[in-house]
Amino acid sequence: MDRQVPHFREELEALQGRLLEMGGLAEERVRAALEGLVKRDPATINKVLSGDEPINQLHIEIDNRCFRLLALHQPMATDLRAIVAAVKINTDLERVGDLAVNIAEAGNRYIGHAPVKQLIDIPQMGQIAQAMLRDALDAFVKRDTELATRVLNEDDRLDSLKTQVFRDLLTHMLQNQGTVEPSLDLILVSRHLERIGDHATNIAEDVIFMVSALDVRHHLAGSS
C-alpha cells in the first residue's frame, strides 16, 4: 500500500492540472464570446460556437481519472473529499463552457441589429465572473478557504449588475419598440454571466467542504 501512495499523489496532482486546463479553456471561451459581442465580430463568435469539443473531451477524461482514483486507491477523509469535489467542479466547468456558447448565440443574434447602447455593465460582469472562476480554481489547488470565501462574497456584485442591466434595457425597450429583440439578447447574456458566477460559487463551496468538511451552501443561502 505504501508504494501506491506516491503514485496516488502524482495522479491527484495530474487531475488538478487537468481541471486547471479545463478551467482555462472555459474562461477563454467566455472571454471570446464577450469580445465577439462587444466588438461585433462574427468570426470570434463563430469560433466559440464551433469550439466545444476540447472541453467535452476533457470533461470525460477528468471524470474517468476521478473514478479510477476512487476505484484503485479507495481514499479516505480529505483525499476522498478532494476527488468528489473534482467530479463536481468538472461538471461546473463543462456548464461554464455551455454558457459561453449561449452567450455567443445571443451575441450572434445581437450583432444582427443596430447597437442598443454602449456595453459597459455586461463586460464588467464578464470580468467579475471570470475572476471568480479563476479564484475558485486557485482556491481548489491551494486548499485556500479564505480565497474561496471571497469568491462567495463577489456573487452579490454580479447579481446587482444583472439587475442594473435589466432596468437599463427595460427603459430602452419602453422608449423604442425596435430595441426589444436585441435588448432581450443582452438580458440573456447578463443572465448567462450570472450563472457562470453561480458555478464559480459552487466550486468555492466545494473547496470549503473539501478542506474543512463544512457544508456552507444552505447556511449562506439562509443568511443572505
Helices and strands as residue ranges (DSSP letters): H 4-39, H 42-50, H 53-73, H 77-110, H 121-142, H 145-175, G 177-179, H 180-212, H 217-223
